[in-house]
């Protein structure tokens, strides 16, 4: 290969990387208030998943701005391209062909039932049919099944977040909440006198989904994939 060809190839490669970095300045991460995974702290996104996203983007020499999304409209905003990327479980994306998914997960989360009693036998979502249940609005829980009365679930109410769901449990408006382990641990610290038991049901990887409409999306995702390692994909919490 002659010197001219090498120079041209290096120029193309450098321009692509520079363009990816430049484009990333406009990238927006759409997230919900989901402490302690990601939440707004004095105008800045923080949390377990947020820390990993920051680390991945720093290693990739990319940048982003974070936009907190309303719980019930998150799917619509993500799928309509109102944000450039999101970090969700696979079942949350209804039209995966519109997105590029990271090769490796950026995190893992544990799904389970949070109950007032420690005498339940809960290992599967269907076991919750025996309880009065609280759901979190806007969450897919990794299943296509509708968790409603038609499918045998006794849904007492739909809560905006783990905080309001646990408060409803406190006042005995239901028996259990279908939620996640780390947010439950946060609520346990807030309510030390409340006897909460967490029953693990499932574990899900969380991936970064980049909208294909983002200019130079393939180059950007390739750059991100090069810097996602097992250290950016910790054990489930």
Buried (B, 14 or more C-beta within 10 A) or exposed (E): EEEEEEEEEEEEEEEBBEBBBBBBEEBBBBBBBBBBBBBBEEEEBBBBBBBBBBBBBEBBEBBBEBBBBEBEEBBEBBBEEBBBBBBBBBEBBEEEEBBBBBEBBBBBBBBBBBBBEEEBEBEEBBBBEBBBBBBBEBBBBBEEEEBEEEEEBBBBBBBBBBBBBBBBBBEEBBBBBBBBBBBBBBBBEEEEEEEBBBBEBBBBBBBBBBBEEBEBBEBBBBBBBEBBEEEBBBEBB
